Every structure is written in structure tokens, then in C-alpha cells.
């Protein structure tokens, strides 16, 4: 779950334990924290491996995701929206 719920969540701990599941959360940060992380990555030449796809290929990308045929993170080329 990303973000905080408005009300406490009723979580039955014993429904999680037998299946070895966990429930966790984290703070994703705001614009300032995101910029700090990007600056750090730029300074230390930290990059990610990506595969750029056009918006028109989104269904094929989803099918590949379901098949486990994805090696890198998909990034949608937003300029392809104009096509």
C-alpha cells in the first residue's frame, strides 16, 4: 500500500502468518526528497536499466509483464501520445 489510509486498517495477523505474508508501508517522500535522490544519483552516476516504449505499445508491454518477459523497467515515451 502506498500512502496512508484515512482510517486504521483492520488486519488479522493470524491470516498473514500461515502464508508467510507481511503488511508494510513506507514514506515515498515529496518533491524535495525526490530531487535530492535524483541529485545524488546524478553526482554518483547511478542509473537504471530501462526499456522505452511508445504509448501505443502499452498493451503489448502489459502482456509481456504478465508473461514474465520483462528484463528492465518500462518507461513510456510521452511524446508518443501526439502520434
TORKE-146987 format. One record per residue (C-alpha): z, x, y; residue in three letters. Coordinates in pm, 1 decimal. Each point is the difference from the previous one (the first is absolute). Layout:
N
w / u / v / residuo
Z / X / Y / ala
...
//
This chain:
83
w / u / v / residuo
0.0 / 0.0 / 0.0 / unk
-94.3 / 137.0 / 339.9 / unk
204.8 / -121.3 / 290.7 / unk
329.9 / -180.8 / 10.5 / unk
43.7 / -361.2 / -108.3 / unk
148.9 / -247.6 / 243.3 / unk
260.8 / -106.4 / -256.5 / unk
175.6 / 197.2 / -277.4 / unk
-198.1 / 3.0 / -324.0 / unk
168.3 / -137.7 / -310.4 / unk
-68.5 / 265.0 / -261.5 / unk
135.5 / -45.9 / -352.2 / unk
88.0 / 356.5 / -101.3 / unk
8.1 / -80.4 / -370.8 / unk
-361.2 / -121.3 / 12.3 / unk
-103.0 / 346.4 / 121.4 / unk
203.0 / 221.8 / -232.2 / unk
-156.2 / -79.4 / -342.3 / unk
-352.6 / 57.5 / 131.0 / unk
108.2 / 319.5 / 181.3 / unk
-117.0 / -141.8 / 331.7 / unk
136.2 / 78.0 / 340.9 / unk
1.1 / -160.9 / 339.9 / unk
-15.7 / 231.3 / 299.8 / unk
-111.4 / 21.1 / 357.4 / unk
-65.1 / 249.3 / 273.2 / unk
-58.0 / 19.2 / 371.7 / unk
-366.6 / 61.5 / 73.8 / unk
59.2 / 98.2 / 359.6 / unk
-172.7 / -102.6 / 316.6 / unk
-278.5 / 148.4 / 209.6 / unk
210.8 / 293.9 / 121.6 / unk
102.4 / 99.1 / -353.4 / unk
-356.7 / -39.3 / -125.6 / unk
-128.7 / 223.6 / 280.3 / unk
267.4 / 259.1 / -76.8 / unk
-109.0 / 3.4 / -365.3 / unk
-368.6 / 33.7 / 96.9 / unk
80.9 / 284.2 / 239.7 / unk
198.6 / 178.5 / -273.9 / unk
-287.7 / -39.7 / -246.1 / unk
-248.7 / 129.1 / 256.5 / unk
215.5 / 301.7 / 82.3 / unk
42.5 / 90.8 / -368.8 / unk
-353.6 / -92.4 / -111.5 / unk
126.3 / -273.1 / -234.6 / unk
-284.7 / -229.7 / -98.1 / unk
-63.6 / -269.4 / -258.1 / unk
-290.2 / -49.4 / -236.5 / unk
-184.6 / -319.6 / 84.0 / unk
-311.0 / -191.3 / -92.6 / unk
-165.9 / -171.1 / 296.9 / unk
-160.6 / -335.0 / -79.2 / unk
-191.3 / -253.5 / 206.3 / unk
150.4 / -343.2 / 52.7 / unk
-289.8 / -140.1 / -203.7 / unk
126.4 / 197.1 / -303.3 / unk
350.0 / -148.2 / 6.8 / unk
-50.2 / -217.7 / -310.0 / unk
-131.4 / 293.9 / -202.6 / unk
294.6 / 211.0 / 118.6 / unk
241.7 / -272.5 / -111.8 / unk
-167.8 / -19.4 / -341.3 / unk
33.5 / 378.0 / -32.8 / unk
365.5 / -25.6 / 93.9 / unk
59.9 / -254.7 / -275.5 / unk
-181.8 / 222.0 / -252.2 / unk
202.4 / 308.2 / 99.2 / unk
-317.7 / 175.8 / 115.8 / unk
142.6 / 120.2 / 331.3 / unk
69.6 / 368.7 / 48.8 / unk
68.0 / -0.9 / 375.6 / unk
130.7 / -243.2 / 260.1 / unk
-267.7 / -238.4 / 127.6 / unk
-61.1 / 4.2 / 375.0 / unk
-219.6 / -273.5 / 145.6 / unk
-254.6 / 115.3 / 258.2 / unk
60.6 / -261.6 / 267.7 / unk
-333.4 / 82.5 / 166.0 / unk
-161.8 / -165.0 / -302.1 / unk
122.1 / -338.1 / 129.5 / unk
-284.1 / 7.4 / 253.5 / unk
-262.4 / 21.6 / -276.4 / unk
//
